[in-house]
């Protein structure tokens, strides 16, 4: 299911790829939030494909509630770069929509 370039996708169920991205930024999330997560499972996501890479909004089950992550994956470079965390919103509910936020 392709999305228009420049527009956020609908909210989708997290995939193995989404979980991998979350795992790659887990240290950054823990550093930013000051927490050490035992539960850390991607449940939903939205993505935005731009020519320089992909932006993700990801809802992560962290046990007592949910965190929303903003992650950037740069593509199109000779050496692939790991995803980087650009923001975290904590203490979200299961039903709160994934929307763009500023940190």
JOBELRA-V846905 format. One record per residue. SS is DSSP state (@ for helix, = for strand, . for the rest). Layout:
ss:SS
ss:SS
This chain:
ss:.
ss:.
ss:.
ss:.
ss:.
ss:.
ss:.
ss:.
ss:.
ss:.
ss:.
ss:=
ss:=
ss:.
ss:.
ss:@
ss:@
ss:@
ss:@
ss:@
ss:@
ss:@
ss:@
ss:@
ss:@
ss:@
ss:@
ss:@
ss:@
ss:@
ss:@
ss:@
ss:@
ss:.
ss:.
ss:.
ss:.
ss:.
ss:.
ss:.
ss:=
ss:=
ss:=
ss:=
ss:=
ss:=
ss:=
ss:=
ss:=
ss:=
ss:.
ss:.
ss:=
ss:=
ss:=
ss:=
ss:=
ss:=
ss:=
ss:=
ss:=
ss:.
ss:.
ss:.
ss:.
ss:=
ss:=
ss:=
ss:=
ss:=
ss:=
ss:=
ss:=
ss:=
ss:.
ss:.
ss:.
ss:.
ss:.
ss:.
ss:.
ss:.
ss:.
ss:=
ss:=
ss:=
ss:=
ss:=
ss:=
ss:=
ss:=
ss:=
ss:.
ss:.
ss:.
ss:.
ss:.
ss:.
ss:.
ss:.
ss:.
ss:.
ss:.
